[in-house]
């Protein structure tokens, strides 16, 4: 009986951590209501039991390793290899294909998915990709406000944000929102 109560308490805590950003999401193929956490690799490792993600996107530089990461089947863990660089000519720069792979992965999430996105520090690449994911379902300014709520210390990698902007056809609207980070307090954009 105590074990069942403990399990219920953990499930309740997990649901609170993954409070949906959209209650219903008719734009997502499976209605996924965007339950997401953005973090660093270290935070992901240390909180893996508490956060208990059902799906994971790991972003790491080529040649680096994931240390003691969350153990999920391959179909639930997307690993993207690109560095935190701004120059598209760098060999380790992100490519549009990585963004498209991430978007395709998100399209496959079931309605009850708890997605964790991390990069090494949880500041640049993971927040840029998260901003792009959010912008698929809401206005770029709303997506930026939601990202700030998820990760106030965010400083989205501008190159990765630009790739997301291009893939989504937002004509610079998302890239413009990335310029508003980091922000201690989020304020609506001036018209």
MODELLER restraints for C-alpha pairs under 7 A, 6 or more apart:
rsr = mdl.restraints
at = mdl.atoms
rsr.add(forms.Gaussian(group=physical.xy_distance, feature=features.Distance(at['CA:14:A'], at['CA:51:A']), mean=6.06, stdev=0.5))
rsr.add(forms.Gaussian(group=physical.xy_distance, feature=features.Distance(at['CA:18:A'], at['CA:35:A']), mean=4.85, stdev=0.5))
rsr.add(forms.Gaussian(group=physical.xy_distance, feature=features.Distance(at['CA:18:A'], at['CA:36:A']), mean=5.77, stdev=0.5))
rsr.add(forms.Gaussian(group=physical.xy_distance, feature=features.Distance(at['CA:18:A'], at['CA:37:A']), mean=6.81, stdev=0.5))
rsr.add(forms.Gaussian(group=physical.xy_distance, feature=features.Distance(at['CA:18:A'], at['CA:114:A']), mean=6.51, stdev=0.5))
rsr.add(forms.Gaussian(group=physical.xy_distance, feature=features.Distance(at['CA:19:A'], at['CA:35:A']), mean=5.98, stdev=0.5))
rsr.add(forms.Gaussian(group=physical.xy_distance, feature=features.Distance(at['CA:20:A'], at['CA:33:A']), mean=5.61, stdev=0.5))
rsr.add(forms.Gaussian(group=physical.xy_distance, feature=features.Distance(at['CA:20:A'], at['CA:34:A']), mean=5.33, stdev=0.5))
rsr.add(forms.Gaussian(group=physical.xy_distance, feature=features.Distance(at['CA:20:A'], at['CA:35:A']), mean=4.59, stdev=0.5))
rsr.add(forms.Gaussian(group=physical.xy_distance, feature=features.Distance(at['CA:21:A'], at['CA:33:A']), mean=6.63, stdev=0.5))
rsr.add(forms.Gaussian(group=physical.xy_distance, feature=features.Distance(at['CA:21:A'], at['CA:34:A']), mean=5.54, stdev=0.5))
rsr.add(forms.Gaussian(group=physical.xy_distance, feature=features.Distance(at['CA:21:A'], at['CA:35:A']), mean=6.54, stdev=0.5))
rsr.add(forms.Gaussian(group=physical.xy_distance, feature=features.Distance(at['CA:22:A'], at['CA:33:A']), mean=4.99, stdev=0.5))
rsr.add(forms.Gaussian(group=physical.xy_distance, feature=features.Distance(at['CA:22:A'], at['CA:34:A']), mean=6.08, stdev=0.5))
rsr.add(forms.Gaussian(group=physical.xy_distance, feature=features.Distance(at['CA:23:A'], at['CA:33:A']), mean=5.48, stdev=0.5))
rsr.add(forms.Gaussian(group=physical.xy_distance, feature=features.Distance(at['CA:24:A'], at['CA:31:A']), mean=6.49, stdev=0.5))
rsr.add(forms.Gaussian(group=physical.xy_distance, feature=features.Distance(at['CA:24:A'], at['CA:33:A']), mean=5.22, stdev=0.5))
rsr.add(forms.Gaussian(group=physical.xy_distance, feature=features.Distance(at['CA:25:A'], at['CA:31:A']), mean=4.88, stdev=0.5))
rsr.add(forms.Gaussian(group=physical.xy_distance, feature=features.Distance(at['CA:25:A'], at['CA:32:A']), mean=5.94, stdev=0.5))
rsr.add(forms.Gaussian(group=physical.xy_distance, feature=features.Distance(at['CA:25:A'], at['CA:33:A']), mean=5.14, stdev=0.5))
rsr.add(forms.Gaussian(group=physical.xy_distance, feature=features.Distance(at['CA:27:A'], at['CA:137:A']), mean=6.37, stdev=0.5))
rsr.add(forms.Gaussian(group=physical.xy_distance, feature=features.Distance(at['CA:28:A'], at['CA:107:A']), mean=6.41, stdev=0.5))
rsr.add(forms.Gaussian(group=physical.xy_distance, feature=features.Distance(at['CA:29:A'], at['CA:107:A']), mean=6.11, stdev=0.5))
rsr.add(forms.Gaussian(group=physical.xy_distance, feature=features.Distance(at['CA:30:A'], at['CA:109:A']), mean=6.92, stdev=0.5))
rsr.add(forms.Gaussian(group=physical.xy_distance, feature=features.Distance(at['CA:30:A'], at['CA:110:A']), mean=5.78, stdev=0.5))
rsr.add(forms.Gaussian(group=physical.xy_distance, feature=features.Distance(at['CA:30:A'], at['CA:111:A']), mean=5.71, stdev=0.5))
rsr.add(forms.Gaussian(group=physical.xy_distance, feature=features.Distance(at['CA:31:A'], at['CA:111:A']), mean=5.53, stdev=0.5))
rsr.add(forms.Gaussian(group=physical.xy_distance, feature=features.Distance(at['CA:32:A'], at['CA:109:A']), mean=6.66, stdev=0.5))
rsr.add(forms.Gaussian(group=physical.xy_distance, feature=features.Distance(at['CA:32:A'], at['CA:110:A']), mean=6.19, stdev=0.5))
rsr.add(forms.Gaussian(group=physical.xy_distance, feature=features.Distance(at['CA:32:A'], at['CA:111:A']), mean=4.14, stdev=0.5))
rsr.add(forms.Gaussian(group=physical.xy_distance, feature=features.Distance(at['CA:32:A'], at['CA:112:A']), mean=6.86, stdev=0.5))
rsr.add(forms.Gaussian(group=physical.xy_distance, feature=features.Distance(at['CA:33:A'], at['CA:111:A']), mean=6.69, stdev=0.5))
rsr.add(forms.Gaussian(group=physical.xy_distance, feature=features.Distance(at['CA:35:A'], at['CA:113:A']), mean=6.80, stdev=0.5))
rsr.add(forms.Gaussian(group=physical.xy_distance, feature=features.Distance(at['CA:35:A'], at['CA:114:A']), mean=5.27, stdev=0.5))
rsr.add(forms.Gaussian(group=physical.xy_distance, feature=features.Distance(at['CA:35:A'], at['CA:115:A']), mean=6.19, stdev=0.5))
rsr.add(forms.Gaussian(group=physical.xy_distance, feature=features.Distance(at['CA:36:A'], at['CA:114:A']), mean=5.95, stdev=0.5))
rsr.add(forms.Gaussian(group=physical.xy_distance, feature=features.Distance(at['CA:36:A'], at['CA:115:A']), mean=4.74, stdev=0.5))
rsr.add(forms.Gaussian(group=physical.xy_distance, feature=features.Distance(at['CA:36:A'], at['CA:116:A']), mean=5.72, stdev=0.5))
rsr.add(forms.Gaussian(group=physical.xy_distance, feature=features.Distance(at['CA:37:A'], at['CA:115:A']), mean=6.45, stdev=0.5))
rsr.add(forms.Gaussian(group=physical.xy_distance, feature=features.Distance(at['CA:37:A'], at['CA:116:A']), mean=4.87, stdev=0.5))
rsr.add(forms.Gaussian(group=physical.xy_distance, feature=features.Distance(at['CA:37:A'], at['CA:117:A']), mean=6.35, stdev=0.5))
rsr.add(forms.Gaussian(group=physical.xy_distance, feature=features.Distance(at['CA:37:A'], at['CA:150:A']), mean=6.80, stdev=0.5))
rsr.add(forms.Gaussian(group=physical.xy_distance, feature=features.Distance(at['CA:38:A'], at['CA:116:A']), mean=5.92, stdev=0.5))
rsr.add(forms.Gaussian(group=physical.xy_distance, feature=features.Distance(at['CA:38:A'], at['CA:117:A']), mean=4.93, stdev=0.5))
rsr.add(forms.Gaussian(group=physical.xy_distance, feature=features.Distance(at['CA:38:A'], at['CA:118:A']), mean=5.72, stdev=0.5))
rsr.add(forms.Gaussian(group=physical.xy_distance, feature=features.Distance(at['CA:38:A'], at['CA:122:A']), mean=6.52, stdev=0.5))
rsr.add(forms.Gaussian(group=physical.xy_distance, feature=features.Distance(at['CA:38:A'], at['CA:126:A']), mean=6.73, stdev=0.5))
rsr.add(forms.Gaussian(group=physical.xy_distance, feature=features.Distance(at['CA:38:A'], at['CA:127:A']), mean=6.85, stdev=0.5))
rsr.add(forms.Gaussian(group=physical.xy_distance, feature=features.Distance(at['CA:38:A'], at['CA:150:A']), mean=6.86, stdev=0.5))
rsr.add(forms.Gaussian(group=physical.xy_distance, feature=features.Distance(at['CA:38:A'], at['CA:151:A']), mean=6.65, stdev=0.5))
rsr.add(forms.Gaussian(group=physical.xy_distance, feature=features.Distance(at['CA:39:A'], at['CA:117:A']), mean=6.46, stdev=0.5))
rsr.add(forms.Gaussian(group=physical.xy_distance, feature=features.Distance(at['CA:39:A'], at['CA:118:A']), mean=4.86, stdev=0.5))
rsr.add(forms.Gaussian(group=physical.xy_distance, feature=features.Distance(at['CA:39:A'], at['CA:122:A']), mean=4.44, stdev=0.5))
rsr.add(forms.Gaussian(group=physical.xy_distance, feature=features.Distance(at['CA:40:A'], at['CA:118:A']), mean=5.19, stdev=0.5))
rsr.add(forms.Gaussian(group=physical.xy_distance, feature=features.Distance(at['CA:40:A'], at['CA:119:A']), mean=5.41, stdev=0.5))
rsr.add(forms.Gaussian(group=physical.xy_distance, feature=features.Distance(at['CA:40:A'], at['CA:120:A']), mean=5.17, stdev=0.5))
rsr.add(forms.Gaussian(group=physical.xy_distance, feature=features.Distance(at['CA:40:A'], at['CA:121:A']), mean=4.30, stdev=0.5))
rsr.add(forms.Gaussian(group=physical.xy_distance, feature=features.Distance(at['CA:40:A'], at['CA:122:A']), mean=3.77, stdev=0.5))
rsr.add(forms.Gaussian(group=physical.xy_distance, feature=features.Distance(at['CA:41:A'], at['CA:118:A']), mean=5.75, stdev=0.5))
rsr.add(forms.Gaussian(group=physical.xy_distance, feature=features.Distance(at['CA:41:A'], at['CA:119:A']), mean=5.71, stdev=0.5))
rsr.add(forms.Gaussian(group=physical.xy_distance, feature=features.Distance(at['CA:41:A'], at['CA:120:A']), mean=4.91, stdev=0.5))
rsr.add(forms.Gaussian(group=physical.xy_distance, feature=features.Distance(at['CA:41:A'], at['CA:121:A']), mean=6.48, stdev=0.5))
rsr.add(forms.Gaussian(group=physical.xy_distance, feature=features.Distance(at['CA:45:A'], at['CA:68:A']), mean=6.60, stdev=0.5))
rsr.add(forms.Gaussian(group=physical.xy_distance, feature=features.Distance(at['CA:45:A'], at['CA:69:A']), mean=5.63, stdev=0.5))
rsr.add(forms.Gaussian(group=physical.xy_distance, feature=features.Distance(at['CA:45:A'], at['CA:70:A']), mean=6.71, stdev=0.5))
rsr.add(forms.Gaussian(group=physical.xy_distance, feature=features.Distance(at['CA:48:A'], at['CA:70:A']), mean=6.11, stdev=0.5))
rsr.add(forms.Gaussian(group=physical.xy_distance, feature=features.Distance(at['CA:53:A'], at['CA:114:A']), mean=5.02, stdev=0.5))
rsr.add(forms.Gaussian(group=physical.xy_distance, feature=features.Distance(at['CA:53:A'], at['CA:115:A']), mean=5.71, stdev=0.5))
rsr.add(forms.Gaussian(group=physical.xy_distance, feature=features.Distance(at['CA:53:A'], at['CA:116:A']), mean=5.92, stdev=0.5))
rsr.add(forms.Gaussian(group=physical.xy_distance, feature=features.Distance(at['CA:54:A'], at['CA:113:A']), mean=5.80, stdev=0.5))
rsr.add(forms.Gaussian(group=physical.xy_distance, feature=features.Distance(at['CA:54:A'], at['CA:114:A']), mean=5.15, stdev=0.5))
rsr.add(forms.Gaussian(group=physical.xy_distance, feature=features.Distance(at['CA:54:A'], at['CA:115:A']), mean=6.32, stdev=0.5))
rsr.add(forms.Gaussian(group=physical.xy_distance, feature=features.Distance(at['CA:55:A'], at['CA:76:A']), mean=4.82, stdev=0.5))
rsr.add(forms.Gaussian(group=physical.xy_distance, feature=features.Distance(at['CA:55:A'], at['CA:77:A']), mean=5.87, stdev=0.5))
rsr.add(forms.Gaussian(group=physical.xy_distance, feature=features.Distance(at['CA:55:A'], at['CA:113:A']), mean=6.68, stdev=0.5))
rsr.add(forms.Gaussian(group=physical.xy_distance, feature=features.Distance(at['CA:55:A'], at['CA:114:A']), mean=6.11, stdev=0.5))
rsr.add(forms.Gaussian(group=physical.xy_distance, feature=features.Distance(at['CA:55:A'], at['CA:115:A']), mean=4.81, stdev=0.5))
rsr.add(forms.Gaussian(group=physical.xy_distance, feature=features.Distance(at['CA:55:A'], at['CA:116:A']), mean=6.39, stdev=0.5))
rsr.add(forms.Gaussian(group=physical.xy_distance, feature=features.Distance(at['CA:56:A'], at['CA:76:A']), mean=6.30, stdev=0.5))
rsr.add(forms.Gaussian(group=physical.xy_distance, feature=features.Distance(at['CA:56:A'], at['CA:77:A']), mean=4.70, stdev=0.5))
rsr.add(forms.Gaussian(group=physical.xy_distance, feature=features.Distance(at['CA:56:A'], at['CA:78:A']), mean=6.26, stdev=0.5))
rsr.add(forms.Gaussian(group=physical.xy_distance, feature=features.Distance(at['CA:56:A'], at['CA:115:A']), mean=5.63, stdev=0.5))
rsr.add(forms.Gaussian(group=physical.xy_distance, feature=features.Distance(at['CA:56:A'], at['CA:116:A']), mean=4.90, stdev=0.5))
rsr.add(forms.Gaussian(group=physical.xy_distance, feature=features.Distance(at['CA:56:A'], at['CA:117:A']), mean=5.90, stdev=0.5))
rsr.add(forms.Gaussian(group=physical.xy_distance, feature=features.Distance(at['CA:57:A'], at['CA:77:A']), mean=5.81, stdev=0.5))
rsr.add(forms.Gaussian(group=physical.xy_distance, feature=features.Distance(at['CA:57:A'], at['CA:78:A']), mean=4.77, stdev=0.5))
rsr.add(forms.Gaussian(group=physical.xy_distance, feature=features.Distance(at['CA:57:A'], at['CA:79:A']), mean=5.86, stdev=0.5))
rsr.add(forms.Gaussian(group=physical.xy_distance, feature=features.Distance(at['CA:57:A'], at['CA:116:A']), mean=6.33, stdev=0.5))
rsr.add(forms.Gaussian(group=physical.xy_distance, feature=features.Distance(at['CA:57:A'], at['CA:117:A']), mean=4.71, stdev=0.5))
rsr.add(forms.Gaussian(group=physical.xy_distance, feature=features.Distance(at['CA:57:A'], at['CA:118:A']), mean=6.43, stdev=0.5))
rsr.add(forms.Gaussian(group=physical.xy_distance, feature=features.Distance(at['CA:58:A'], at['CA:78:A']), mean=6.28, stdev=0.5))
rsr.add(forms.Gaussian(group=physical.xy_distance, feature=features.Distance(at['CA:58:A'], at['CA:79:A']), mean=4.83, stdev=0.5))
rsr.add(forms.Gaussian(group=physical.xy_distance, feature=features.Distance(at['CA:58:A'], at['CA:80:A']), mean=6.12, stdev=0.5))
rsr.add(forms.Gaussian(group=physical.xy_distance, feature=features.Distance(at['CA:58:A'], at['CA:117:A']), mean=6.09, stdev=0.5))
rsr.add(forms.Gaussian(group=physical.xy_distance, feature=features.Distance(at['CA:58:A'], at['CA:118:A']), mean=5.27, stdev=0.5))
rsr.add(forms.Gaussian(group=physical.xy_distance, feature=features.Distance(at['CA:58:A'], at['CA:119:A']), mean=5.98, stdev=0.5))
rsr.add(forms.Gaussian(group=physical.xy_distance, feature=features.Distance(at['CA:59:A'], at['CA:79:A']), mean=6.00, stdev=0.5))
rsr.add(forms.Gaussian(group=physical.xy_distance, feature=features.Distance(at['CA:59:A'], at['CA:80:A']), mean=4.77, stdev=0.5))
rsr.add(forms.Gaussian(group=physical.xy_distance, feature=features.Distance(at['CA:59:A'], at['CA:81:A']), mean=5.91, stdev=0.5))
rsr.add(forms.Gaussian(group=physical.xy_distance, feature=features.Distance(at['CA:59:A'], at['CA:82:A']), mean=6.85, stdev=0.5))
rsr.add(forms.Gaussian(group=physical.xy_distance, feature=features.Distance(at['CA:59:A'], at['CA:118:A']), mean=6.19, stdev=0.5))
rsr.add(forms.Gaussian(group=physical.xy_distance, feature=features.Distance(at['CA:59:A'], at['CA:119:A']), mean=4.65, stdev=0.5))
rsr.add(forms.Gaussian(group=physical.xy_distance, feature=features.Distance(at['CA:59:A'], at['CA:126:A']), mean=6.88, stdev=0.5))
rsr.add(forms.Gaussian(group=physical.xy_distance, feature=features.Distance(at['CA:60:A'], at['CA:80:A']), mean=6.42, stdev=0.5))
rsr.add(forms.Gaussian(group=physical.xy_distance, feature=features.Distance(at['CA:60:A'], at['CA:81:A']), mean=5.18, stdev=0.5))
rsr.add(forms.Gaussian(group=physical.xy_distance, feature=features.Distance(at['CA:60:A'], at['CA:82:A']), mean=5.93, stdev=0.5))
rsr.add(forms.Gaussian(group=physical.xy_distance, feature=features.Distance(at['CA:60:A'], at['CA:83:A']), mean=6.46, stdev=0.5))
rsr.add(forms.Gaussian(group=physical.xy_distance, feature=features.Distance(at['CA:60:A'], at['CA:119:A']), mean=5.89, stdev=0.5))
rsr.add(forms.Gaussian(group=physical.xy_distance, feature=features.Distance(at['CA:60:A'], at['CA:120:A']), mean=6.60, stdev=0.5))
rsr.add(forms.Gaussian(group=physical.xy_distance, feature=features.Distance(at['CA:61:A'], at['CA:81:A']), mean=5.33, stdev=0.5))
rsr.add(forms.Gaussian(group=physical.xy_distance, feature=features.Distance(at['CA:61:A'], at['CA:82:A']), mean=4.70, stdev=0.5))
rsr.add(forms.Gaussian(group=physical.xy_distance, feature=features.Distance(at['CA:61:A'], at['CA:83:A']), mean=4.32, stdev=0.5))
rsr.add(forms.Gaussian(group=physical.xy_distance, feature=features.Distance(at['CA:61:A'], at['CA:92:A']), mean=6.91, stdev=0.5))
rsr.add(forms.Gaussian(group=physical.xy_distance, feature=features.Distance(at['CA:62:A'], at['CA:81:A']), mean=5.47, stdev=0.5))
rsr.add(forms.Gaussian(group=physical.xy_distance, feature=features.Distance(at['CA:62:A'], at['CA:82:A']), mean=6.11, stdev=0.5))
rsr.add(forms.Gaussian(group=physical.xy_distance, feature=features.Distance(at['CA:62:A'], at['CA:83:A']), mean=6.99, stdev=0.5))
rsr.add(forms.Gaussian(group=physical.xy_distance, feature=features.Distance(at['CA:62:A'], at['CA:92:A']), mean=6.70, stdev=0.5))
rsr.add(forms.Gaussian(group=physical.xy_distance, feature=features.Distance(at['CA:80:A'], at['CA:98:A']), mean=6.46, stdev=0.5))
rsr.add(forms.Gaussian(group=physical.xy_distance, feature=features.Distance(at['CA:82:A'], at['CA:92:A']), mean=5.18, stdev=0.5))
rsr.add(forms.Gaussian(group=physical.xy_distance, feature=features.Distance(at['CA:82:A'], at['CA:93:A']), mean=5.52, stdev=0.5))
rsr.add(forms.Gaussian(group=physical.xy_distance, feature=features.Distance(at['CA:82:A'], at['CA:94:A']), mean=5.01, stdev=0.5))
rsr.add(forms.Gaussian(group=physical.xy_distance, feature=features.Distance(at['CA:83:A'], at['CA:92:A']), mean=5.19, stdev=0.5))
rsr.add(forms.Gaussian(group=physical.xy_distance, feature=features.Distance(at['CA:83:A'], at['CA:93:A']), mean=5.76, stdev=0.5))
rsr.add(forms.Gaussian(group=physical.xy_distance, feature=features.Distance(at['CA:83:A'], at['CA:94:A']), mean=6.90, stdev=0.5))
rsr.add(forms.Gaussian(group=physical.xy_distance, feature=features.Distance(at['CA:84:A'], at['CA:124:A']), mean=6.85, stdev=0.5))
rsr.add(forms.Gaussian(group=physical.xy_distance, feature=features.Distance(at['CA:84:A'], at['CA:125:A']), mean=6.16, stdev=0.5))
rsr.add(forms.Gaussian(group=physical.xy_distance, feature=features.Distance(at['CA:84:A'], at['CA:157:A']), mean=6.98, stdev=0.5))
rsr.add(forms.Gaussian(group=physical.xy_distance, feature=features.Distance(at['CA:85:A'], at['CA:93:A']), mean=5.81, stdev=0.5))
rsr.add(forms.Gaussian(group=physical.xy_distance, feature=features.Distance(at['CA:86:A'], at['CA:158:A']), mean=6.86, stdev=0.5))
rsr.add(forms.Gaussian(group=physical.xy_distance, feature=features.Distance(at['CA:86:A'], at['CA:159:A']), mean=5.13, stdev=0.5))
rsr.add(forms.Gaussian(group=physical.xy_distance, feature=features.Distance(at['CA:87:A'], at['CA:93:A']), mean=6.74, stdev=0.5))
rsr.add(forms.Gaussian(group=physical.xy_distance, feature=features.Distance(at['CA:94:A'], at['CA:160:A']), mean=6.56, stdev=0.5))
rsr.add(forms.Gaussian(group=physical.xy_distance, feature=features.Distance(at['CA:96:A'], at['CA:163:A']), mean=5.89, stdev=0.5))
rsr.add(forms.Gaussian(group=physical.xy_distance, feature=features.Distance(at['CA:96:A'], at['CA:167:A']), mean=6.99, stdev=0.5))
rsr.add(forms.Gaussian(group=physical.xy_distance, feature=features.Distance(at['CA:99:A'], at['CA:164:A']), mean=6.43, stdev=0.5))
rsr.add(forms.Gaussian(group=physical.xy_distance, feature=features.Distance(at['CA:103:A'], at['CA:133:A']), mean=6.78, stdev=0.5))
rsr.add(forms.Gaussian(group=physical.xy_distance, feature=features.Distance(at['CA:117:A'], at['CA:126:A']), mean=6.05, stdev=0.5))
rsr.add(forms.Gaussian(group=physical.xy_distance, feature=features.Distance(at['CA:118:A'], at['CA:126:A']), mean=5.34, stdev=0.5))
rsr.add(forms.Gaussian(group=physical.xy_distance, feature=features.Distance(at['CA:119:A'], at['CA:125:A']), mean=6.27, stdev=0.5))
rsr.add(forms.Gaussian(group=physical.xy_distance, feature=features.Distance(at['CA:119:A'], at['CA:126:A']), mean=5.32, stdev=0.5))
rsr.add(forms.Gaussian(group=physical.xy_distance, feature=features.Distance(at['CA:123:A'], at['CA:153:A']), mean=6.70, stdev=0.5))
rsr.add(forms.Gaussian(group=physical.xy_distance, feature=features.Distance(at['CA:123:A'], at['CA:154:A']), mean=4.80, stdev=0.5))
rsr.add(forms.Gaussian(group=physical.xy_distance, feature=features.Distance(at['CA:123:A'], at['CA:155:A']), mean=5.40, stdev=0.5))
rsr.add(forms.Gaussian(group=physical.xy_distance, feature=features.Distance(at['CA:123:A'], at['CA:156:A']), mean=6.48, stdev=0.5))
rsr.add(forms.Gaussian(group=physical.xy_distance, feature=features.Distance(at['CA:124:A'], at['CA:154:A']), mean=6.70, stdev=0.5))
rsr.add(forms.Gaussian(group=physical.xy_distance, feature=features.Distance(at['CA:124:A'], at['CA:155:A']), mean=5.28, stdev=0.5))
rsr.add(forms.Gaussian(group=physical.xy_distance, feature=features.Distance(at['CA:124:A'], at['CA:156:A']), mean=4.35, stdev=0.5))
rsr.add(forms.Gaussian(group=physical.xy_distance, feature=features.Distance(at['CA:124:A'], at['CA:157:A']), mean=4.49, stdev=0.5))
rsr.add(forms.Gaussian(group=physical.xy_distance, feature=features.Distance(at['CA:125:A'], at['CA:156:A']), mean=6.25, stdev=0.5))
rsr.add(forms.Gaussian(group=physical.xy_distance, feature=features.Distance(at['CA:125:A'], at['CA:157:A']), mean=5.40, stdev=0.5))
rsr.add(forms.Gaussian(group=physical.xy_distance, feature=features.Distance(at['CA:125:A'], at['CA:160:A']), mean=6.69, stdev=0.5))
rsr.add(forms.Gaussian(group=physical.xy_distance, feature=features.Distance(at['CA:127:A'], at['CA:154:A']), mean=6.04, stdev=0.5))
rsr.add(forms.Gaussian(group=physical.xy_distance, feature=features.Distance(at['CA:127:A'], at['CA:156:A']), mean=5.10, stdev=0.5))
rsr.add(forms.Gaussian(group=physical.xy_distance, feature=features.Distance(at['CA:128:A'], at['CA:156:A']), mean=4.28, stdev=0.5))
rsr.add(forms.Gaussian(group=physical.xy_distance, feature=features.Distance(at['CA:128:A'], at['CA:157:A']), mean=5.51, stdev=0.5))
rsr.add(forms.Gaussian(group=physical.xy_distance, feature=features.Distance(at['CA:128:A'], at['CA:160:A']), mean=5.90, stdev=0.5))
rsr.add(forms.Gaussian(group=physical.xy_distance, feature=features.Distance(at['CA:128:A'], at['CA:161:A']), mean=5.04, stdev=0.5))
rsr.add(forms.Gaussian(group=physical.xy_distance, feature=features.Distance(at['CA:129:A'], at['CA:160:A']), mean=6.86, stdev=0.5))
rsr.add(forms.Gaussian(group=physical.xy_distance, feature=features.Distance(at['CA:129:A'], at['CA:161:A']), mean=6.79, stdev=0.5))
rsr.add(forms.Gaussian(group=physical.xy_distance, feature=features.Distance(at['CA:131:A'], at['CA:143:A']), mean=6.08, stdev=0.5))
rsr.add(forms.Gaussian(group=physical.xy_distance, feature=features.Distance(at['CA:131:A'], at['CA:144:A']), mean=6.34, stdev=0.5))
rsr.add(forms.Gaussian(group=physical.xy_distance, feature=features.Distance(at['CA:131:A'], at['CA:147:A']), mean=6.23, stdev=0.5))
rsr.add(forms.Gaussian(group=physical.xy_distance, feature=features.Distance(at['CA:132:A'], at['CA:161:A']), mean=6.65, stdev=0.5))
rsr.add(forms.Gaussian(group=physical.xy_distance, feature=features.Distance(at['CA:132:A'], at['CA:164:A']), mean=5.16, stdev=0.5))
rsr.add(forms.Gaussian(group=physical.xy_distance, feature=features.Distance(at['CA:132:A'], at['CA:165:A']), mean=6.99, stdev=0.5))
rsr.add(forms.Gaussian(group=physical.xy_distance, feature=features.Distance(at['CA:134:A'], at['CA:143:A']), mean=5.15, stdev=0.5))
rsr.add(forms.Gaussian(group=physical.xy_distance, feature=features.Distance(at['CA:135:A'], at['CA:143:A']), mean=5.28, stdev=0.5))
rsr.add(forms.Gaussian(group=physical.xy_distance, feature=features.Distance(at['CA:140:A'], at['CA:173:A']), mean=6.43, stdev=0.5))
rsr.add(forms.Gaussian(group=physical.xy_distance, feature=features.Distance(at['CA:140:A'], at['CA:174:A']), mean=5.29, stdev=0.5))
rsr.add(forms.Gaussian(group=physical.xy_distance, feature=features.Distance(at['CA:140:A'], at['CA:177:A']), mean=6.82, stdev=0.5))
rsr.add(forms.Gaussian(group=physical.xy_distance, feature=features.Distance(at['CA:141:A'], at['CA:177:A']), mean=6.31, stdev=0.5))
rsr.add(forms.Gaussian(group=physical.xy_distance, feature=features.Distance(at['CA:144:A'], at['CA:177:A']), mean=6.22, stdev=0.5))
rsr.add(forms.Gaussian(group=physical.xy_distance, feature=features.Distance(at['CA:145:A'], at['CA:186:A']), mean=6.67, stdev=0.5))
rsr.add(forms.Gaussian(group=physical.xy_distance, feature=features.Distance(at['CA:148:A'], at['CA:154:A']), mean=6.78, stdev=0.5))
rsr.add(forms.Gaussian(group=physical.xy_distance, feature=features.Distance(at['CA:148:A'], at['CA:186:A']), mean=6.91, stdev=0.5))
rsr.add(forms.Gaussian(group=physical.xy_distance, feature=features.Distance(at['CA:152:A'], at['CA:183:A']), mean=6.92, stdev=0.5))
rsr.add(forms.Gaussian(group=physical.xy_distance, feature=features.Distance(at['CA:152:A'], at['CA:184:A']), mean=6.73, stdev=0.5))
rsr.add(forms.Gaussian(group=physical.xy_distance, feature=features.Distance(at['CA:153:A'], at['CA:182:A']), mean=5.97, stdev=0.5))
rsr.add(forms.Gaussian(group=physical.xy_distance, feature=features.Distance(at['CA:154:A'], at['CA:181:A']), mean=6.45, stdev=0.5))
rsr.add(forms.Gaussian(group=physical.xy_distance, feature=features.Distance(at['CA:154:A'], at['CA:182:A']), mean=5.71, stdev=0.5))
rsr.add(forms.Gaussian(group=physical.xy_distance, feature=features.Distance(at['CA:155:A'], at['CA:181:A']), mean=5.23, stdev=0.5))
rsr.add(forms.Gaussian(group=physical.xy_distance, feature=features.Distance(at['CA:155:A'], at['CA:182:A']), mean=5.14, stdev=0.5))
rsr.add(forms.Gaussian(group=physical.xy_distance, feature=features.Distance(at['CA:156:A'], at['CA:178:A']), mean=6.03, stdev=0.5))
rsr.add(forms.Gaussian(group=physical.xy_distance, feature=features.Distance(at['CA:158:A'], at['CA:175:A']), mean=6.82, stdev=0.5))
rsr.add(forms.Gaussian(group=physical.xy_distance, feature=features.Distance(at['CA:158:A'], at['CA:178:A']), mean=6.66, stdev=0.5))
rsr.add(forms.Gaussian(group=physical.xy_distance, feature=features.Distance(at['CA:161:A'], at['CA:174:A']), mean=6.98, stdev=0.5))
rsr.add(forms.Gaussian(group=physical.xy_distance, feature=features.Distance(at['CA:161:A'], at['CA:175:A']), mean=5.77, stdev=0.5))
rsr.add(forms.Gaussian(group=physical.xy_distance, feature=features.Distance(at['CA:162:A'], at['CA:175:A']), mean=5.45, stdev=0.5))
rsr.add(forms.Gaussian(group=physical.xy_distance, feature=features.Distance(at['CA:165:A'], at['CA:171:A']), mean=6.67, stdev=0.5))
rsr.add(forms.Gaussian(group=physical.xy_distance, feature=features.Distance(at['CA:165:A'], at['CA:172:A']), mean=6.22, stdev=0.5))
rsr.add(forms.Gaussian(group=physical.xy_distance, feature=features.Distance(at['CA:165:A'], at['CA:174:A']), mean=5.50, stdev=0.5))
rsr.add(forms.Gaussian(group=physical.xy_distance, feature=features.Distance(at['CA:165:A'], at['CA:175:A']), mean=6.34, stdev=0.5))
